[in-house]
Amino acid sequence: MVYDDFERICDILGVSLKRRSVRLMGGGTRQKPCIWFSGFSSQGDGASFEATVGHANGSAREIRAYAPQDQILHGIADRLQAAQRQNFYQLSADVTHRGRYYHEYCMSIDVSRDSPTGQPPTAGSEETVVETLRDLARWLYRQLEAEYDHLTSDEAVEEGIVINEYTFTEGGRRFG
């Protein structure tokens, strides 16, 4: 599933997804990651998430091992690593959702530096982190869209009909 893959990628990159309680049918609750999307053919569609971000040691190497063919994820890991290196691995970010839409520009991203001497982030590093996290949201949206396209393809629908042994009347209604 796309969400599970995204959660693993976030773990590798040092992006700790925030969680929210979701009520279950039996009355209990469980925790779900704060990931949202709308799609796939309207203006304003996209994906967003809420998280806290910090340095993840070895993330560039680990993302290449996890997703060896995904150049976009490699670039995301490299840019986050470079921004951290310029700031002695002291950058952190808080990502929250704002507004009623779900795309990368609905994420409010507050970047700070946890410097013992109170130094601010180096020039350009805040913008790098913000744009890189927005690129991660764009990456998620593309994965969700590809999964949707696959699940609604003629081949996938036909496979579901065959596997479930559905039959239909001449008029297209499900039979039996």
Disulfide bonds with the S-S distance in Angstrom:
none
